[in-house]
Amino acid sequence: MIKIVIDAMGGDNAPAEIVKGAVQSLEQRADLAVVLTGDRAKVEAELAKYKYDPARVEVVHCTQVITNDDVPTKAIRTLTDSSLTVAFDRLKKDPEVCALVTAGSTGATLAGGIFMIGRIKGISRPALCPALPNVRGTQTLLCDCGANLDCKPVNFAHFAIMASAYAKAAYGVENPKVGLLNNGAEAHKGDEVHQAAYKLLSKMDCINFGGNAEGRDIMYSDFDVIVSDGFSGNVALKAMEGCGKTVSEVLKKAANESFFNKLGLLCAWGTVGKLKSMLDYHKYGGSVFLGLKKIVVKSHGSSKAKSICASVLKAAEAYEHHLTENIERTLAAVDLQAVEAACREENA
C-alpha cells in the first residue's frame, strides 16, 4: 500500500476541496491510502459527504494552520501543531508514508522540506518542477518555477540533472532534451549568470543540452526539460495560466455574441475541447519539489479537488518510479567540480 500524507488545511479551498480530491485519488488507485492532517472536526465533516474505505483514510488532528502571511522558516519552527508541520513530521518519521502533498504556503513547504526532510546529498537547492502540456501532446518539465529567485550556474546544472532524472523516471523519456530559459536562442544571450550557466550545461555529458529556450518554447518546441531561475520560471508559469483562462473566456464570450458564432464553435467543439483540456493546468496536479530526500508535491494555492487528486497520484507515481534514487544515481556519476573548473579555465 502506498501511503500519502496530505495537508488538509493548506490552500484557498481547504479543507473541502482537499478532502474531496483525496477521496477521488482513492477511487483512482486501490493500492493508495491517505493521512489527512488538520482540524479533525472540519476534516471529518467533509469526509462524511463521501463514500470511501475508512481503512484507507487516517485523520491526524492539528490545531494550527500556516498561512501565506506567516514567515516560512519561523512558522515551521514555531507552529509545531500546524497541519503542514505535522504532515512533514509524519513523512519524516513514519516509514510507511511515501510522500507529502500540500496546497499551502510555498515558502513554508520549501522550509519544511529542507529543515525537516533534508536535501539529497550533492544538491545545492531543491526546485519546483511542474509538468506542463506542450504541442506534441506530451509534457515539458519547467525547473524551477518559484523556489529559488536568484540562481548561480551550478544551481541550473543541478536543476538539469534532477529534471532529466524526473523525465526519465516518471515519463519514460530516454534522453530528455534540456533547454535554458533565456531571452534569446543564441549562445551569447542573457546576463553573466545565464551565459556562465550555458557554458556549464554545454559541458555536461550526463544531460542532453539543446541550448537556450525562449518563453514560447515551453509549450511549442521539442524540449523535454527547461531550466530556469525561480523568478523567471514563475512569471512564465503564471503567464501560461493566464493564457489558458483567457482562451476559455474569449471562447465563452464569442459563443454568446451570435447564433453563427455558437454554431461555428459547436462544429469545432472537438478541437475547442481539446485545446481547453490542454490548457487546463488543474488536471496536471502540482509541482514536485526535486532535490529532497522524500517526495513532496506542492499543489497550486487555489487548487480544487481535481488538482489535488492529480497531485496525490503524481506523488504516488514519483515514489513508484524511485525518483529520489534516480537523482542520487545520476549525481553520483557526475564530476560537476571538474566541469566547473573547465569552465573557469575557459573564461580566464
Buried (B, 14 or more C-beta within 10 A) or exposed (E): EBBBBBBBBBBEBBBBBBBBBBBBBBEEBEEBBBBBBBBBEBBBEBBEEBEBEEEBBBBBBBEBBBEBEBBBBEBBBEBEEBBBBBBBBBBBEEEEBBBBBBBBBBBBBBBBBBEBBBBBEBBBBBBBBBBBBBEEEBBBBBBBBBBBEEBBBBBBBBBBBBBBBBBBBBBEBEEBBBBBBBEEEEBEBBEEBBBBBBBBBBBBEBBBBBBBBBBEBBBEBEBBBBBBBBBBBBBBBEEBBEEBEEBBEEBEEEBEEEEEBEEBBEEEEEEBEEBEEBBBBBEBBBBBBBBBBBBBBBBBBEBBBBBBBBBBBBBBBBBBBEBBEBBBEBBEEBEBEEBBEEBEEEEE
